[in-house]
Amino acid sequence: MSNATFNVPEMTCGHCKAAVEGELDKLSGVERSNADFEKGIVEVRYDEDRVTTEELEGAIEEAGYSVTA
Ligand SMILES: [Cu+2]
């Protein structure tokens, strides 16, 4: 298992949190996701053999939010 943290500053409320976590949790290989809208970060615990960080970023963007560096 690996951990990744993404900067997602556009999240502003619990709906944003639920949208981002919902998209991430659809990916097989994601064990756990936690979106913290107050800090603007998303932490993901995932199986690196089953899902890539690019796919994780894609899921966040699918939810409607930009990942910044
Ligand atoms: Cu929101």
PDB file of the backbone (N, CA, C, O) and the ligand in Angstrom, with CONECT records:
HET     CU  A 101       1
ATOM      1  N   MET A   1       0.837  -1.199   0.000  1.00  0.00           N
ATOM      2  CA  MET A   1       0.000   0.000   0.000  1.00  0.00           C
ATOM      3  C   MET A   1       0.871   1.247   0.000  1.00  0.00           C
ATOM      4  O   MET A   1       1.940   1.280   0.610  1.00  0.00           O
ATOM      5  N   SER A   2       0.397   2.258  -0.688  1.00  0.00           N
ATOM      6  CA  SER A   2       1.096   3.538  -0.736  1.00  0.00           C
ATOM      7  C   SER A   2       0.138   4.634  -0.316  1.00  0.00           C
ATOM      8  O   SER A   2      -1.080   4.457  -0.320  1.00  0.00           O
ATOM      9  N   ASN A   3       0.711   5.768   0.046  1.00  0.00           N
ATOM     10  CA  ASN A   3      -0.085   6.940   0.383  1.00  0.00           C
ATOM     11  C   ASN A   3       0.285   8.073  -0.559  1.00  0.00           C
ATOM     12  O   ASN A   3       1.453   8.257  -0.902  1.00  0.00           O
ATOM     13  N   ALA A   4      -0.718   8.824  -0.969  1.00  0.00           N
ATOM     14  CA  ALA A   4      -0.459  10.011  -1.785  1.00  0.00           C
ATOM     15  C   ALA A   4      -1.303  11.147  -1.240  1.00  0.00           C
ATOM     16  O   ALA A   4      -2.410  10.941  -0.744  1.00  0.00           O
ATOM     17  N   THR A   5      -0.756  12.355  -1.342  1.00  0.00           N
ATOM     18  CA  THR A   5      -1.494  13.548  -0.932  1.00  0.00           C
ATOM     19  C   THR A   5      -1.560  14.501  -2.116  1.00  0.00           C
ATOM     20  O   THR A   5      -0.547  14.784  -2.754  1.00  0.00           O
ATOM     21  N   PHE A   6      -2.754  14.991  -2.402  1.00  0.00           N
ATOM     22  CA  PHE A   6      -2.961  15.915  -3.516  1.00  0.00           C
ATOM     23  C   PHE A   6      -3.459  17.250  -2.972  1.00  0.00           C
ATOM     24  O   PHE A   6      -4.224  17.296  -2.009  1.00  0.00           O
ATOM     25  N   ASN A   7      -3.015  18.330  -3.602  1.00  0.00           N
ATOM     26  CA  ASN A   7      -3.517  19.655  -3.271  1.00  0.00           C
ATOM     27  C   ASN A   7      -4.729  19.947  -4.133  1.00  0.00           C
ATOM     28  O   ASN A   7      -4.642  19.990  -5.360  1.00  0.00           O
ATOM     29  N   VAL A   8      -5.872  20.150  -3.467  1.00  0.00           N
ATOM     30  CA  VAL A   8      -7.125  20.398  -4.180  1.00  0.00           C
ATOM     31  C   VAL A   8      -7.806  21.601  -3.507  1.00  0.00           C
ATOM     32  O   VAL A   8      -8.761  21.441  -2.746  1.00  0.00           O
ATOM     33  N   PRO A   9      -7.301  22.799  -3.799  1.00  0.00           N
ATOM     34  CA  PRO A   9      -7.753  23.984  -3.049  1.00  0.00           C
ATOM     35  C   PRO A   9      -9.172  24.419  -3.358  1.00  0.00           C
ATOM     36  O   PRO A   9      -9.736  25.214  -2.606  1.00  0.00           O
ATOM     37  N   GLU A  10      -9.777  23.926  -4.445  1.00  0.00           N
ATOM     38  CA  GLU A  10     -11.123  24.388  -4.799  1.00  0.00           C
ATOM     39  C   GLU A  10     -12.217  23.796  -3.921  1.00  0.00           C
ATOM     40  O   GLU A  10     -13.357  24.257  -3.979  1.00  0.00           O
ATOM     41  N   MET A  11     -11.910  22.801  -3.120  1.00  0.00           N
ATOM     42  CA  MET A  11     -12.949  22.213  -2.255  1.00  0.00           C
ATOM     43  C   MET A  11     -13.316  23.210  -1.154  1.00  0.00           C
ATOM     44  O   MET A  11     -12.445  23.815  -0.528  1.00  0.00           O
ATOM     45  N   THR A  12     -14.635  23.369  -0.933  1.00  0.00           N
ATOM     46  CA  THR A  12     -15.047  24.368   0.057  1.00  0.00           C
ATOM     47  C   THR A  12     -16.011  23.850   1.123  1.00  0.00           C
ATOM     48  O   THR A  12     -16.253  24.549   2.107  1.00  0.00           O
ATOM     49  N   CYS A  13     -16.563  22.658   0.962  1.00  0.00           N
ATOM     50  CA  CYS A  13     -17.574  22.221   1.918  1.00  0.00           C
ATOM     51  C   CYS A  13     -17.703  20.708   1.930  1.00  0.00           C
ATOM     52  O   CYS A  13     -16.976  20.009   1.224  1.00  0.00           O
ATOM     53  N   GLY A  14     -18.619  20.210   2.726  1.00  0.00           N
ATOM     54  CA  GLY A  14     -18.801  18.775   2.852  1.00  0.00           C
ATOM     55  C   GLY A  14     -19.277  18.106   1.571  1.00  0.00           C
ATOM     56  O   GLY A  14     -19.018  16.923   1.348  1.00  0.00           O
ATOM     57  N   HIS A  15     -19.974  18.866   0.726  1.00  0.00           N
ATOM     58  CA  HIS A  15     -20.393  18.287  -0.544  1.00  0.00           C
ATOM     59  C   HIS A  15     -19.189  18.029  -1.437  1.00  0.00           C
ATOM     60  O   HIS A  15     -19.121  17.012  -2.127  1.00  0.00           O
ATOM     61  N   CYS A  16     -18.247  18.953  -1.418  1.00  0.00           N
ATOM     62  CA  CYS A  16     -17.014  18.783  -2.199  1.00  0.00           C
ATOM     63  C   CYS A  16     -16.277  17.545  -1.700  1.00  0.00           C
ATOM     64  O   CYS A  16     -15.820  16.714  -2.484  1.00  0.00           O
ATOM     65  N   LYS A  17     -16.175  17.447  -0.399  1.00  0.00           N
ATOM     66  CA  LYS A  17     -15.495  16.300   0.216  1.00  0.00           C
ATOM     67  C   LYS A  17     -16.137  14.992  -0.248  1.00  0.00           C
ATOM     68  O   LYS A  17     -15.444  14.057  -0.649  1.00  0.00           O
ATOM     69  N   ALA A  18     -17.469  14.939  -0.188  1.00  0.00           N
ATOM     70  CA  ALA A  18     -18.175  13.713  -0.561  1.00  0.00           C
ATOM     71  C   ALA A  18     -18.008  13.407  -2.047  1.00  0.00           C
ATOM     72  O   ALA A  18     -17.876  12.244  -2.430  1.00  0.00           O
ATOM     73  N   ALA A  19     -18.013  14.447  -2.887  1.00  0.00           N
ATOM     74  CA  ALA A  19     -17.873  14.242  -4.331  1.00  0.00           C
ATOM     75  C   ALA A  19     -16.507  13.665  -4.654  1.00  0.00           C
ATOM     76  O   ALA A  19     -16.395  12.723  -5.438  1.00  0.00           O
ATOM     77  N   VAL A  20     -15.464  14.229  -4.048  1.00  0.00           N
ATOM     78  CA  VAL A  20     -14.096  13.775  -4.326  1.00  0.00           C
ATOM     79  C   VAL A  20     -13.884  12.356  -3.790  1.00  0.00           C
ATOM     80  O   VAL A  20     -13.367  11.491  -4.497  1.00  0.00           O
ATOM     81  N   GLU A  21     -14.277  12.128  -2.565  1.00  0.00           N
ATOM     82  CA  GLU A  21     -14.103  10.787  -1.983  1.00  0.00           C
ATOM     83  C   GLU A  21     -14.918   9.756  -2.759  1.00  0.00           C
ATOM     84  O   GLU A  21     -14.469   8.626  -2.948  1.00  0.00           O
ATOM     85  N   GLY A  22     -16.109  10.141  -3.208  1.00  0.00           N
ATOM     86  CA  GLY A  22     -16.950   9.217  -3.954  1.00  0.00           C
ATOM     87  C   GLY A  22     -16.308   8.766  -5.253  1.00  0.00           C
ATOM     88  O   GLY A  22     -16.365   7.587  -5.602  1.00  0.00           O
ATOM     89  N   GLU A  23     -15.688   9.714  -5.983  1.00  0.00           N
ATOM     90  CA  GLU A  23     -15.023   9.345  -7.237  1.00  0.00           C
ATOM     91  C   GLU A  23     -13.802   8.472  -6.956  1.00  0.00           C
ATOM     92  O   GLU A  23     -13.568   7.492  -7.662  1.00  0.00           O
ATOM     93  N   LEU A  24     -13.036   8.812  -5.949  1.00  0.00           N
ATOM     94  CA  LEU A  24     -11.837   8.017  -5.632  1.00  0.00           C
ATOM     95  C   LEU A  24     -12.223   6.601  -5.217  1.00  0.00           C
ATOM     96  O   LEU A  24     -11.584   5.629  -5.620  1.00  0.00           O
ATOM     97  N   ASP A  25     -13.263   6.497  -4.417  1.00  0.00           N
ATOM     98  CA  ASP A  25     -13.636   5.179  -3.895  1.00  0.00           C
ATOM     99  C   ASP A  25     -14.199   4.261  -4.982  1.00  0.00           C
ATOM    100  O   ASP A  25     -14.320   3.054  -4.775  1.00  0.00           O
ATOM    101  N   LYS A  26     -14.546   4.840  -6.154  1.00  0.00           N
ATOM    102  CA  LYS A  26     -14.990   4.003  -7.268  1.00  0.00           C
ATOM    103  C   LYS A  26     -13.841   3.212  -7.873  1.00  0.00           C
ATOM    104  O   LYS A  26     -14.064   2.173  -8.495  1.00  0.00           O
ATOM    105  N   LEU A  27     -12.617   3.691  -7.698  1.00  0.00           N
ATOM    106  CA  LEU A  27     -11.466   3.027  -8.308  1.00  0.00           C
ATOM    107  C   LEU A  27     -11.089   1.799  -7.500  1.00  0.00           C
ATOM    108  O   LEU A  27     -10.907   1.872  -6.285  1.00  0.00           O
ATOM    109  N   SER A  28     -10.973   0.662  -8.192  1.00  0.00           N
ATOM    110  CA  SER A  28     -10.470  -0.503  -7.478  1.00  0.00           C
ATOM    111  C   SER A  28      -8.999  -0.230  -7.208  1.00  0.00           C
ATOM    112  O   SER A  28      -8.294   0.306  -8.064  1.00  0.00           O
ATOM    113  N   GLY A  29      -8.543  -0.592  -6.042  1.00  0.00           N
ATOM    114  CA  GLY A  29      -7.168  -0.284  -5.663  1.00  0.00           C
ATOM    115  C   GLY A  29      -7.084   0.846  -4.658  1.00  0.00           C
ATOM    116  O   GLY A  29      -6.055   1.026  -4.006  1.00  0.00           O
ATOM    117  N   VAL A  30      -8.171   1.617  -4.525  1.00  0.00           N
ATOM    118  CA  VAL A  30      -8.204   2.653  -3.489  1.00  0.00           C
ATOM    119  C   VAL A  30      -8.726   2.022  -2.209  1.00  0.00           C
ATOM    120  O   VAL A  30      -9.864   1.555  -2.148  1.00  0.00           O
ATOM    121  N   GLU A  31      -7.876   2.014  -1.188  1.00  0.00           N
ATOM    122  CA  GLU A  31      -8.296   1.428   0.088  1.00  0.00           C
ATOM    123  C   GLU A  31      -9.081   2.451   0.909  1.00  0.00           C
ATOM    124  O   GLU A  31     -10.081   2.118   1.546  1.00  0.00           O
ATOM    125  N   ARG A  32      -8.616   3.692   0.883  1.00  0.00           N
ATOM    126  CA  ARG A  32      -9.229   4.710   1.731  1.00  0.00           C
ATOM    127  C   ARG A  32      -8.910   6.079   1.143  1.00  0.00           C
ATOM    128  O   ARG A  32      -7.808   6.304   0.643  1.00  0.00           O
ATOM    129  N   SER A  33      -9.868   6.983   1.204  1.00  0.00           N
ATOM    130  CA  SER A  33      -9.584   8.356   0.794  1.00  0.00           C
ATOM    131  C   SER A  33     -10.148   9.297   1.838  1.00  0.00           C
ATOM    132  O   SER A  33     -11.182   9.034   2.453  1.00  0.00           O
ATOM    133  N   ASN A  34      -9.443  10.396   2.022  1.00  0.00           N
ATOM    134  CA  ASN A  34      -9.919  11.412   2.952  1.00  0.00           C
ATOM    135  C   ASN A  34      -9.666  12.791   2.351  1.00  0.00           C
ATOM    136  O   ASN A  34      -8.522  13.192   2.132  1.00  0.00           O
ATOM    137  N   ALA A  35     -10.757  13.507   2.090  1.00  0.00           N
ATOM    138  CA  ALA A  35     -10.651  14.861   1.567  1.00  0.00           C
ATOM    139  C   ALA A  35     -10.861  15.842   2.719  1.00  0.00           C
ATOM    140  O   ALA A  35     -11.882  15.801   3.405  1.00  0.00           O
ATOM    141  N   ASP A  36      -9.884  16.720   2.919  1.00  0.00           N
ATOM    142  CA  ASP A  36      -9.970  17.747   3.968  1.00  0.00           C
ATOM    143  C   ASP A  36     -10.153  19.095   3.274  1.00  0.00           C
ATOM    144  O   ASP A  36      -9.190  19.691   2.791  1.00  0.00           O
ATOM    145  N   PHE A  37     -11.399  19.566   3.229  1.00  0.00           N
ATOM    146  CA  PHE A  37     -11.649  20.799   2.464  1.00  0.00           C
ATOM    147  C   PHE A  37     -11.110  22.033   3.177  1.00  0.00           C
ATOM    148  O   PHE A  37     -10.852  23.050   2.533  1.00  0.00           O
ATOM    149  N   GLU A  38     -10.936  21.961   4.501  1.00  0.00           N
ATOM    150  CA  GLU A  38     -10.386  23.132   5.192  1.00  0.00           C
ATOM    151  C   GLU A  38      -8.913  23.325   4.854  1.00  0.00           C
ATOM    152  O   GLU A  38      -8.449  24.452   4.685  1.00  0.00           O
ATOM    153  N   LYS A  39      -8.186  22.223   4.757  1.00  0.00           N
ATOM    154  CA  LYS A  39      -6.767  22.303   4.383  1.00  0.00           C
ATOM    155  C   LYS A  39      -6.574  22.295   2.869  1.00  0.00           C
ATOM    156  O   LYS A  39      -5.509  22.667   2.375  1.00  0.00           O
ATOM    157  N   GLY A  40      -7.598  21.872   2.134  1.00  0.00           N
ATOM    158  CA  GLY A  40      -7.472  21.798   0.679  1.00  0.00           C
ATOM    159  C   GLY A  40      -6.599  20.651   0.212  1.00  0.00           C
ATOM    160  O   GLY A  40      -5.934  20.745  -0.819  1.00  0.00           O
ATOM    161  N   ILE A  41      -6.604  19.555   0.982  1.00  0.00           N
ATOM    162  CA  ILE A  41      -5.808  18.396   0.576  1.00  0.00           C
ATOM    163  C   ILE A  41      -6.657  17.131   0.558  1.00  0.00           C
ATOM    164  O   ILE A  41      -7.665  17.013   1.254  1.00  0.00           O
ATOM    165  N   VAL A  42      -6.209  16.197  -0.264  1.00  0.00           N
ATOM    166  CA  VAL A  42      -6.851  14.892  -0.346  1.00  0.00           C
ATOM    167  C   VAL A  42      -5.782  13.834  -0.123  1.00  0.00           C
ATOM    168  O   VAL A  42      -4.784  13.785  -0.842  1.00  0.00           O
ATOM    169  N   GLU A  43      -5.994  12.998   0.868  1.00  0.00           N
ATOM    170  CA  GLU A  43      -5.065  11.911   1.151  1.00  0.00           C
ATOM    171  C   GLU A  43      -5.696  10.606   0.684  1.00  0.00           C
ATOM    172  O   GLU A  43      -6.876  10.345   0.916  1.00  0.00           O
ATOM    173  N   VAL A  44      -4.886   9.802   0.025  1.00  0.00           N
ATOM    174  CA  VAL A  44      -5.396   8.535  -0.504  1.00  0.00           C
ATOM    175  C   VAL A  44      -4.440   7.416  -0.124  1.00  0.00           C
ATOM    176  O   VAL A  44      -3.223   7.544  -0.265  1.00  0.00           O
ATOM    177  N   ARG A  45      -5.002   6.327   0.355  1.00  0.00           N
ATOM    178  CA  ARG A  45      -4.228   5.117   0.589  1.00  0.00           C
ATOM    179  C   ARG A  45      -4.644   4.127  -0.492  1.00  0.00           C
ATOM    180  O   ARG A  45      -5.826   3.822  -0.642  1.00  0.00           O
ATOM    181  N   TYR A  46      -3.673   3.633  -1.236  1.00  0.00           N
ATOM    182  CA  TYR A  46      -4.005   2.847  -2.426  1.00  0.00           C
ATOM    183  C   TYR A  46      -2.964   1.771  -2.685  1.00  0.00           C
ATOM    184  O   TYR A  46      -1.846   1.807  -2.170  1.00  0.00           O
ATOM    185  N   ASP A  47      -3.381   0.808  -3.510  1.00  0.00           N
ATOM    186  CA  ASP A  47      -2.500  -0.291  -3.926  1.00  0.00           C
ATOM    187  C   ASP A  47      -1.825   0.125  -5.230  1.00  0.00           C
ATOM    188  O   ASP A  47      -2.478   0.213  -6.270  1.00  0.00           O
ATOM    189  N   GLU A  48      -0.531   0.377  -5.175  1.00  0.00           N
ATOM    190  CA  GLU A  48       0.184   0.901  -6.340  1.00  0.00           C
ATOM    191  C   GLU A  48       0.263  -0.105  -7.493  1.00  0.00           C
ATOM    192  O   GLU A  48       0.603   0.274  -8.614  1.00  0.00           O
ATOM    193  N   ASP A  49      -0.042  -1.370  -7.236  1.00  0.00           N
ATOM    194  CA  ASP A  49      -0.082  -2.361  -8.317  1.00  0.00           C
ATOM    195  C   ASP A  49      -1.395  -2.312  -9.085  1.00  0.00           C
ATOM    196  O   ASP A  49      -1.501  -2.885 -10.170  1.00  0.00           O
ATOM    197  N   ARG A  50      -2.386  -1.640  -8.537  1.00  0.00           N
ATOM    198  CA  ARG A  50      -3.719  -1.658  -9.152  1.00  0.00           C
ATOM    199  C   ARG A  50      -4.175  -0.305  -9.660  1.00  0.00           C
ATOM    200  O   ARG A  50      -5.060  -0.235 -10.513  1.00  0.00           O
ATOM    201  N   VAL A  51      -3.594   0.765  -9.158  1.00  0.00           N
ATOM    202  CA  VAL A  51      -4.043   2.096  -9.583  1.00  0.00           C
ATOM    203  C   VAL A  51      -2.838   3.051  -9.529  1.00  0.00           C
ATOM    204  O   VAL A  51      -1.990   2.954  -8.642  1.00  0.00           O
ATOM    205  N   THR A  52      -2.786   3.973 -10.501  1.00  0.00           N
ATOM    206  CA  THR A  52      -1.663   4.910 -10.565  1.00  0.00           C
ATOM    207  C   THR A  52      -2.078   6.262  -9.980  1.00  0.00           C
ATOM    208  O   THR A  52      -3.264   6.555  -9.831  1.00  0.00           O
ATOM    209  N   THR A  53      -1.071   7.077  -9.652  1.00  0.00           N
ATOM    210  CA  THR A  53      -1.387   8.415  -9.144  1.00  0.00           C
ATOM    211  C   THR A  53      -2.091   9.240 -10.219  1.00  0.00           C
ATOM    212  O   THR A  53      -2.902  10.112  -9.907  1.00  0.00           O
ATOM    213  N   GLU A  54      -1.776   8.959 -11.502  1.00  0.00           N
ATOM    214  CA  GLU A  54      -2.472   9.678 -12.580  1.00  0.00           C
ATOM    215  C   GLU A  54      -3.967   9.352 -12.552  1.00  0.00           C
ATOM    216  O   GLU A  54      -4.803  10.229 -12.769  1.00  0.00           O
ATOM    217  N   GLU A  55      -4.292   8.105 -12.287  1.00  0.00           N
ATOM    218  CA  GLU A  55      -5.707   7.716 -12.215  1.00  0.00           C
ATOM    219  C   GLU A  55      -6.374   8.360 -10.995  1.00  0.00           C
ATOM    220  O   GLU A  55      -7.541   8.749 -11.057  1.00  0.00           O
ATOM    221  N   LEU A  56      -5.646   8.468  -9.906  1.00  0.00           N
ATOM    222  CA  LEU A  56      -6.199   9.120  -8.714  1.00  0.00           C
ATOM    223  C   LEU A  56      -6.499  10.583  -9.018  1.00  0.00           C
ATOM    224  O   LEU A  56      -7.567  11.094  -8.679  1.00  0.00           O
ATOM    225  N   GLU A  57      -5.536  11.253  -9.665  1.00  0.00           N
ATOM    226  CA  GLU A  57      -5.759  12.647 -10.058  1.00  0.00           C
ATOM    227  C   GLU A  57      -6.940  12.767 -10.999  1.00  0.00           C
ATOM    228  O   GLU A  57      -7.733  13.705 -10.904  1.00  0.00           O
ATOM    229  N   GLY A  58      -7.052  11.807 -11.914  1.00  0.00           N
ATOM    230  CA  GLY A  58      -8.156  11.821 -12.872  1.00  0.00           C
ATOM    231  C   GLY A  58      -9.504  11.731 -12.176  1.00  0.00           C
ATOM    232  O   GLY A  58     -10.463  12.385 -12.585  1.00  0.00           O
ATOM    233  N   ALA A  59      -9.577  10.922 -11.126  1.00  0.00           N
ATOM    234  CA  ALA A  59     -10.835  10.777 -10.389  1.00  0.00           C
ATOM    235  C   ALA A  59     -11.201  12.081  -9.685  1.00  0.00           C
ATOM    236  O   ALA A  59     -12.370  12.464  -9.645  1.00  0.00           O
ATOM    237  N   ILE A  60     -10.202  12.755  -9.132  1.00  0.00           N
ATOM    238  CA  ILE A  60     -10.459  14.045  -8.465  1.00  0.00           C
ATOM    239  C   ILE A  60     -10.979  15.064  -9.486  1.00  0.00           C
ATOM    240  O   ILE A  60     -11.901  15.831  -9.209  1.00  0.00           O
ATOM    241  N   GLU A  61     -10.357  15.049 -10.681  1.00  0.00           N
ATOM    242  CA  GLU A  61     -10.795  15.975 -11.720  1.00  0.00           C
ATOM    243  C   GLU A  61     -12.177  15.611 -12.248  1.00  0.00           C
ATOM    244  O   GLU A  61     -12.967  16.481 -12.614  1.00  0.00           O
ATOM    245  N   GLU A  62     -12.455  14.313 -12.280  1.00  0.00           N
ATOM    246  CA  GLU A  62     -13.784  13.831 -12.685  1.00  0.00           C
ATOM    247  C   GLU A  62     -14.861  14.388 -11.742  1.00  0.00           C
ATOM    248  O   GLU A  62     -15.980  14.684 -12.159  1.00  0.00           O
ATOM    249  N   ALA A  63     -14.502  14.519 -10.489  1.00  0.00           N
ATOM    250  CA  ALA A  63     -15.438  15.077  -9.503  1.00  0.00           C
ATOM    251  C   ALA A  63     -15.641  16.570  -9.703  1.00  0.00           C
ATOM    252  O   ALA A  63     -16.578  17.151  -9.155  1.00  0.00           O
ATOM    253  N   GLY A  64     -14.759  17.200 -10.493  1.00  0.00           N
ATOM    254  CA  GLY A  64     -14.937  18.606 -10.818  1.00  0.00           C
ATOM    255  C   GLY A  64     -13.934  19.558 -10.193  1.00  0.00           C
ATOM    256  O   GLY A  64     -14.152  20.769 -10.167  1.00  0.00           O
ATOM    257  N   TYR A  65     -12.831  19.009  -9.688  1.00  0.00           N
ATOM    258  CA  TYR A  65     -11.856  19.847  -8.985  1.00  0.00           C
ATOM    259  C   TYR A  65     -10.473  19.714  -9.606  1.00  0.00           C
ATOM    260  O   TYR A  65     -10.101  18.641 -10.080  1.00  0.00           O
ATOM    261  N   SER A  66      -9.719  20.794  -9.603  1.00  0.00           N
ATOM    262  CA  SER A  66      -8.365  20.775 -10.139  1.00  0.00           C
ATOM    263  C   SER A  66      -7.375  20.353  -9.079  1.00  0.00           C
ATOM    264  O   SER A  66      -7.491  20.722  -7.911  1.00  0.00           O
ATOM    265  N   VAL A  67      -6.385  19.561  -9.513  1.00  0.00           N
ATOM    266  CA  VAL A  67      -5.271  19.209  -8.649  1.00  0.00           C
ATOM    267  C   VAL A  67      -4.132  20.149  -8.973  1.00  0.00           C
ATOM    268  O   VAL A  67      -3.716  20.251 -10.127  1.00  0.00           O
ATOM    269  N   THR A  68      -3.616  20.848  -7.951  1.00  0.00           N
ATOM    270  CA  THR A  68      -2.523  21.796  -8.176  1.00  0.00           C
ATOM    271  C   THR A  68      -1.232  21.219  -7.604  1.00  0.00           C
ATOM    272  O   THR A  68      -1.248  20.311  -6.773  1.00  0.00           O
ATOM    273  N   ALA A  69      -0.117  21.771  -8.069  1.00  0.00           N
ATOM    274  CA  ALA A  69       1.186  21.268  -7.648  1.00  0.00           C
ATOM    275  C   ALA A  69       1.472  21.621  -6.198  1.00  0.00           C
ATOM    276  O   ALA A  69       2.531  21.274  -5.676  1.00  0.00           O
TER     277      ALA A  69
HETATM  278 CU    CU A 101     -18.537  22.127  -1.651  1.00  0.00          CU2+
END
